[in-house]
């Protein structure tokens, strides 16, 4: 019997697996496609709790902020185990306004950030250009968040895969799991070829595919849906040399050290459709050009549409479920890369000890069910 089986080989599944195997817990990951090439690969890698704070999401903000605090140590562990640089960058983020309406919205956000005690600074357009010369000359205002950082998510995924296997983890790619089979003594998964694999714990980390898994009771089935996001990848071309993440009213730009610039992202309720549309690309390019006009002459390297795993309240599902032996780590929506360290460490601790930490409690998967208490996994 495997000690732990993880369903899903994206950043969440790989990072939980890495944290477990490095502490001596045997782990097997089943990934339906190629590990690290799903939602995580299609993200932008922004680590921006302060920029993305929601007026009614303070519990999620605290989790986001705690995960950012853990990011440097987590990155160091992954880099040490893999030998791969994940391009963790701490230059900060500029949230910019390009007209009076967006400046008023930005001022409301800034007031809320100040109420919450965030380390942010209000800037004029001229001030913003001193920090980042490539923003538009006509910006009306900006917020500088020095503590919002970023990582190259694709480098991270390469590193996590190498680190997980280097520490002794077992990875099965192109092996879809059809069902999760709860059991008090020997929970199991059933793969597409009808193979039953038992474990002491099953961790569901399959993102947008979590709800598609068979075997779970309706009470335990995670209410996760896909939300489509179209994106564009540009290539830096001198003298253009954007250094900071720029978040405008209609698009963001995230420059990576290898020269790629990720522009995103639309938000569309389109089910599992991943069609890249002319309208989506037009909106992104226009929104990006309005705040960073220097992109006009940059080559377009790639376009794609990813699927974010969103729960009903857009907060993740983390912890024990109402069925025995099954733990959820899914539904991270827009924050999967940011929440990787805290999810990995706290879920790994739950697997090892059976104890749900105070960080996980507000995000129990059972907040959407009628179940009153989880089956003990201790």
C-alpha positions, 0 to 999 in steps of 0.5 A: 500500500502507498502511504499517500496518493495525490490526484493531480500533478500541478503546483499544488499536487507536486508541492504537497508531494515534495513536502511529504517525501522530503520528510520521509513519507512515501508519495505517489502522484497520478496526473491525467496529462503531463505534470505541471502543464495544466493551469499552473503552467498557464498562470502568470506567477504573481505573488500579490496579496496586497494588490489583490485584496478583496473588500469581503475576503479578509480571511483569504487575504490573511492566508495569501499574506502568510503564504507570501511570507513563506515563499522565500524559504519554500523557493530555497528548498525547492531550488536546493533539491532541484538545482533549478532557479525559480526566478523569485523576484521582489521588485514590487508591483505597480497598480496603475490608473489611466483615467479619472474613473480608474483613479477613483476606483484606485483611490477606494482600493488604497483607502481600504488597503490603508485601513487594513494596515498594508504597506502601500504608497500612493503615487502620481503618474510622474512618481510611478514613472520614476519607479518604472520608466516604461509605464504610460506618460499619461497615467493619472495615479498609481499604488506601489506595493513593494511587498508584492512579488512574483515567481516564474511559474514555469521554472517553478513547475520544472523545479518542483517535478525534479525536486519531488522525484529527487526526494524519492516521490513516484510520478505517474503521468498520462494516468487519469484517475476515474474515481476516489474510493473513500474507506476508513482503513484503506482509501483508494483511487481507481485509474482509467484502466480500472487499476485500484491503488490503495493508500493511507491517505488520498489528497485530491489536488486536481484543480478544475478536474476535481469535481469530475472525479467519481466515487465521492458522495454528493456531500464530499464532491468539491464544488469547483468549476473552471473559469476561463482566462485568455493570455498572451506571451510577449518577448522582451526586445531592447531597449524595452526592459520592463522590470515591475509587475504592472496591474492596469484596469483591464490587463496586467503585465508580468515580466520574467528574467528570461525575457518573456512578458505574460499579459493577462487575463480575461475572466470568462464563465465558459465551462471547459472551453479553451478557445482563444478568441480575437475579442479576448486578445484584442481586449488584453492588448488594448488594456496592456498598451494603455498602461505600457505603450512600449509593448506595441513593437514586441513580438508575440510568442504565444497565446493560450486560454487557461482554466482557473479552479473556482469554488462557490466563494472563490476561496480554496478547499483545504483539509479533511472531507466528510468521507474517510481518508480523503483530503482536499487541496483544490479550488485555489482560483486566481491564487494557486501559485501564491498559495503553494507554500502554505497549502503544501506545508499545512496539508503535509502537516495534516497528512502526517499528524491528522491535525488541522491547523488554524490556517486551514480551518476557515477553508474546510471543504465541509463549509459547503456541506451539511456534515458537522465533523470530519472523519478522524485521519489521525 
